[in-house]
Amino acid sequence: MNKTLLLSTLMYLSTMACSGQTALYNYSITTPGGQTFPAVAYQGEKILFVVMTSTQTATDTAFIARLDSIAIARKGRLKIIAVPSFEDGYVADSAKTLLNWYSNSLDTSIILSRPLYTHKSSGAQQDSIFQFLTHATMNVHFDDDIVGGGSMYFIDEEGNLYNVFDPAAMFSNKALRMALP
């Protein structure tokens, strides 16, 4: 009886781990220009999803510069996907200026996504990738909503969400540095 229960539990946990593992690879990232990148193309690589800041303050400019330096230093070891968020200040009126700022400030290895609804509060409008990133029922680990521009979600080589940092995390934070490959 105990062996059966243990075996059933192990099979369930294995299934749950695998469901998180493959779910990310079912999605695609589309750029503002309409180019599509299937997530499965990055299978075997670490991926960092970053909700982008939407103001051009000194603090946001410094964040963008640090993100850019991480992309350059870890090129080939980390794929960064930068996502403008409607809930975090992205508006159509400033779209061209903001997208130009991102493009001029970020290394070309960073994929800039089209603007998305990223927060749980967006309900059915929340993009499917961010449903995966913010719901433990889909990613098996974390149930953290987006806190604002600068929120970061780390995916390991098997497609599992393994770490989440809010915008207050500093790149000098030891835990954040350890999450980077």
C-alpha positions in Angstrom: 0.0 0.0 0.0 2.8 2.5 1.0 4.8 1.5 -2.1 1.8 2.2 -4.3 1.2 5.6 -2.7 4.8 6.5 -3.0 4.9 5.4 -6.7 1.8 7.3 -7.4 3.1 10.4 -5.7 6.4 10.2 -7.7 4.6 9.8 -11.0 2.4 12.8 -10.2 5.4 15.0 -9.3 7.2 13.9 -12.4 4.2 14.7 -14.5 3.9 18.1 -12.9 7.6 18.9 -13.4 7.4 17.9 -17.1 4.3 19.9 -17.7 6.1 23.1 -16.5 9.1 22.0 -18.6 7.3 21.8 -21.9 4.7 24.5 -21.5 7.0 27.5 -22.2 8.1 26.0 -25.5 4.5 26.1 -26.8 4.7 29.9 -27.0 6.2 32.4 -29.4 7.5 36.0 -29.0 6.6 38.5 -31.6 8.5 41.7 -32.1 6.9 45.2 -32.7 7.9 44.6 -36.4 6.0 41.4 -36.6 8.9 39.0 -36.5 8.1 35.8 -34.6 10.5 33.8 -32.4 9.2 30.4 -31.2 10.3 29.8 -27.6 11.3 26.3 -28.6 14.2 27.8 -30.5 15.8 28.6 -27.2 15.4 25.1 -25.7 18.6 24.2 -23.9 19.4 27.9 -23.1 18.7 30.0 -20.1 16.1 32.7 -20.8 15.4 35.9 -18.9 12.1 37.6 -19.4 12.2 41.3 -18.3 9.2 43.6 -18.0 10.5 46.8 -19.4 10.3 50.2 -17.8 8.3 52.7 -19.7 9.7 56.1 -18.6 13.0 57.5 -19.5 14.0 58.6 -16.0 17.6 58.4 -14.8 16.7 55.3 -12.8 15.1 53.6 -15.8 18.0 54.5 -18.1 20.5 53.0 -15.6 18.3 49.8 -15.5 18.4 49.6 -19.3 22.2 50.1 -19.3 22.7 47.3 -16.8 20.4 45.0 -18.7 22.4 45.8 -21.9 25.7 45.1 -20.1 24.4 41.7 -18.9 23.3 40.8 -22.4 26.8 41.6 -23.8 28.6 39.8 -20.9 26.5 36.7 -21.2 25.9 36.5 -24.9 25.5 32.9 -25.9 24.7 31.8 -22.3 21.5 33.8 -21.7 18.7 34.9 -24.0 17.0 38.0 -22.8 13.5 38.8 -23.9 12.5 42.4 -23.1 8.7 43.0 -22.9 7.0 46.4 -22.8 3.9 46.2 -20.6 0.6 48.0 -21.1 0.0 47.9 -17.3 3.4 49.5 -16.6 3.0 52.6 -18.6 3.4 51.6 -22.2 0.9 53.7 -24.3 0.4 54.0 -28.0 1.0 57.8 -27.9 4.6 57.3 -26.9 5.2 54.0 -28.7 7.6 55.2 -31.4 9.8 57.2 -29.0 9.8 54.3 -26.4 10.6 51.6 -29.0 13.4 53.7 -30.4 14.8 54.3 -26.9 14.8 50.5 -26.3 16.3 49.7 -29.7 19.1 52.4 -29.4 19.9 51.3 -25.8 19.8 47.5 -25.9 22.2 45.1 -27.5 20.9 43.5 -30.7 21.0 40.0 -29.0 18.1 41.1 -26.8 14.7 40.3 -28.3 12.3 43.2 -27.9 8.8 41.8 -27.8 5.7 43.7 -28.9 3.9 45.3 -26.0 1.9 42.8 -23.9 -0.6 42.7 -21.1 1.6 41.1 -18.4 -0.3 41.4 -15.1 -2.8 38.9 -13.6 -5.2 41.8 -13.1 -5.6 41.9 -16.9 -7.5 38.6 -16.7 -8.2 37.1 -20.1 -6.1 39.8 -21.8 -2.9 38.7 -20.0 -0.6 37.3 -22.6 -0.2 33.5 -22.5 3.6 33.6 -21.8 2.9 35.8 -18.7 0.1 33.5 -17.7 2.8 30.8 -17.6 5.3 33.0 -15.7 2.8 34.2 -13.1 0.6 31.2 -12.3 2.0 28.3 -10.3 -0.6 26.0 -11.9 1.2 26.5 -15.2 4.9 26.9 -14.1 4.8 24.5 -11.1 6.7 26.9 -8.8 5.8 30.6 -8.6 2.6 32.4 -8.3 4.0 35.9 -8.3 2.3 38.7 -10.2 4.3 41.4 -12.1 5.2 44.2 -9.6 6.2 46.7 -12.3 8.8 47.5 -14.9 12.0 45.7 -14.0 10.3 42.5 -13.0 12.5 39.5 -14.0 11.6 35.8 -14.7 14.5 33.3 -15.1 13.9 30.1 -17.1 16.5 27.3 -17.0 17.7 25.1 -19.9 14.8 22.7 -19.5 12.2 25.4 -19.7 11.4 25.6 -16.0 10.9 28.9 -14.2 13.5 28.9 -11.5 13.7 32.4 -10.1 11.7 35.6 -10.0 12.9 39.0 -9.0 10.9 42.2 -8.5 12.0 45.6 -9.8 13.6 46.5 -6.4 16.3 43.8 -6.9 19.6 45.3 -7.6 22.0 43.7 -10.1 24.5 43.8 -7.3 22.2 41.5 -5.3 24.0 38.2 -4.7 20.9 36.1 -5.3 20.3 37.9 -8.6 24.0 37.5 -9.7 23.7 33.8 -8.8 20.6 33.4 -11.0 22.6 34.7 -14.0 24.6 32.1 -16.0 
